Amino acid sequence: MLGMRTSVALAALLVAVSCSSGSPDPARPSPAASPTGDPELWRTDPSEPFAFVTPVPPLRPTAIDGTYHRDFTPGGRPIPCRRCAPYRLDRGLATLELVGGRFQVLHEGNAFRTQGHYLVAGQRLTLFNDPVCPEIRGVYGWSLQGELLSLEEVDDPCPFDFLRARYLSAAPWEAVFGVTP
């Protein structure tokens, strides 16, 4: 009987090892301990996004930290919408806030808002823990020219007809606070 238990334990260990990922990729967070030391920081800080996937990035400044605005006017009047698809391009002032690995999007015209985490690695921006696409990572190329932040989709499979990618890359975002060109 003891030999059977040992065999079962060994088989379970082999399955666990074979299912674990090989090398960590900072652009692809996976279930693991948080580098902040508190994987459930959202429970003590109401402004902290929920960690659908971990690790969450440490609270450290990044190269693109700041508050950005965009007043996009695609035509027509904005229609307040509480049950429309998220990341809907609409008229009105939109704000993109990037601070220490946390992002927030606010759109005054249609009352849309969301938040999540992000990582910056070179010219790549990876968004994750967005409640609209909780376990989906969006990867964007970014460039900062003067006070204009431009985002270009590299890979963002967020559903809803890929509205997040369209929304974030439709026009440049103008720095209004925190960015030093």
C-alpha positions, -999 to +999 in steps of 0.1 A: +000+000+000+028+024+008+043+018-026+010+027-043+008+060-024+044+069-033+036+061-070+005+083-069+024+111-052+052+109-077+028+109-106+010+140-092+044+157-089+053+149-125+020+162-137+025+194-117+060+199-131+050+192-167+021+217-165+042+246-152+055+271-177+092+270-187+105+305-184+088+336-171+078+362-196+071+397-181+047+405-210+027+373-202+018+374-165+008+340-150-005+328-117+024+334-093+034+355-063+032+392-067+065+412-069+048+438-047+047+413-019+009+415-017-009+397-045-042+410-030-033+447-028-067+455-043-083+445-010-066+472+010-064+499-017-097+506-034-079+523-063-059+491-071-072+471-100-083+435-093-056+410-101-074+386-125-039+373-134-007+378-114+020+388-108+009+425-107+036+449-116+055+467-088+044+502-079+073+519-098+074+547-124+076+537-160+088+556-191+052+566-201+037+575-168+013+604-170-022+616-176-032+620-212-064+635-228-080+631-262-110+649-275-121+627-303-148+639-327-158+611-351-191+627-359-225+629-344-235+637-309-224+615-280-252+593-266-249+585-229-250+547-229-248+525-198-253+492-216-233+497-247-201+478-257-170+489-238-143+510-254-169+525-278-154+554-298-175+584-291-173+621-290-161+638-259-131+640-236-113+608-228-086+604-202-058+577-202-039+576-169-007+555-167+009+555-132+034+529-119+020+499-137-017+509-132-039+523-159-073+539-160-095+550-189-123+575-184-146+587-211-168+616-202-190+615-233-204+581-228-196+575-191-173+546-198-145+537-173-121+509-167-088+502-151-061+475-150-024+469-149+004+474-175+040+466-181+064+486-202+093+467-219+112+489-243+086+503-268+060+476-259+031+483-236+012+453-223-022+458-207-039+432-185-063+428-156-088+450-174-123+439-162-135+442-198-111+415-209-100+400-175-075+374-186-066+388-220-034+407-226-032+435-251+002+444-265+008+478-281+038+496-296+041+531-281+059+563-291+061+596-273+067+626-296+068+657-276+036+655-255+018+631-278+015+594-269+006+572-299-004+535-294-004+510-321-019+475-317+006+446-319-017+419-305-049+425-286-075+398-289-099+415-265-134+407-279-163+431-286-151+435-322-116+445-310-129+478-297-101+482-271-075+482-298-095+506-320-102+529-291-067+532-278-050+536-312-076+558-329-058+591-323-028+603-302-032+611-266-019+645-254+000+646-221-015+669-196+003+659-165+034+639-154+052+634-187+085+652-193+093+652-231 
